[in-house]
């Protein structure tokens, strides 16, 4: 029993070390890619695959988040006579938390799985070794464009998710639940600050990098065969999901501290 | 065209042979694959590495291009040690190599033309696309596939994929070409075509050729030197005549394709269909 726990612990630490080296190598390669114009077509291609094609699914996610929140929250607020504040609750929740997190989870499933499967298949069919044998860094060629595409586009996708969450929440609240539209938007405008929207978008930067880095790492290190690739896809999604939640918590604590320290000083600027 | 795309990294030839391995040992976990192997590869010749499946032939060849690093021992390219270089330094060395992988390892999302110009794009600044197209045409003609430029790997047969992969491997006119089981999975005629291509390229490019195979017909056809691996060690090393007459029973068993008496005894003692608990007709 102790042997098994010890072996698992050592294995886990080894994996973390390998991931840290991979992440460092990826960071250097990504920075160099930004400075090399001939890598831009690779980044552009990935931006189309990762970003543009994810817009519909992210918008659907955002819309359902807003609509569901409206239905669930109405009962609580109506009981206290505060149904006109439904807009505040929905829109703050969507832009600060639910929009970024659920959009990122959707992207982890859609993009993360695809990245792991693609790179894992390349790994087991020796295509990554072929890239190395031709004197090219596979991390610079394969991983850096994907990381940069996720970094740039996840915040933008979160904006789409937030937009549809707001629209979905509005439609259910005003059209279905007959909340007064003027009161709905007035309370929303008072409650939602630029800071709230910014926090959600900045979270997207971290979520995007985490999804891409974990998925690419799992693809590069997957075991042989279809089972190896499938297992890597599952592990990539689970690890990405947990990372999104952990990063969300950490960022909430950090942003809360920053807000409490600096936001009251904005009137002095 | 050739001058324009010549490699920038020139190294002097070593008197010890173009490639050398000294006391190389490699294991994966507790599995010892290569056991203290030393080897010099002669420049301009074709060296064939044979041995049973799983004996470490591919592992040995991957060490020559440092796709794998040894647990102990050293690898030299033109008298320069390369197994301890970082990946950036190795990328420069690897432009001297071409590697044909067992399955071809073509990039599925790229066309045949894009696959072949991949190494050019990574190491040369392409200013004249017409020249590049002519180069691709020339490389595909060498392997008998001119006209396939716009095909994708999924549209090609197994033999065609190998030939496109070979065209890609020679795109930079390498000094060393490595082949990992080039005839595996091909019918006898296609296997012979690949063997002929190996001979042709070795002549035309004057390349040092290392081939991993268990296809003895191909080995006899192309080899200047044959090395046999068994249990992690080199058990035979010589020209084709030397191998054909080699006294080691393991070597004779392998080159004649005969099962050993011990393995035959195991097969005879194991169960047959008549002793199976259920027969197919029981489920009709």
Interface residues (C-beta under 8 A of the other chain):
Chain A: X122 X125 X126 X127 X129 X130 X132 X133 X134 X135 X136 X137 X141
Chain B: X62 X65 X67 X87 X88 X90 X91 X92 X93 X94 X95 X97 X99 X101 X102 X103 X105 X106 X107 X108 X118 X119 X122 X123 X168
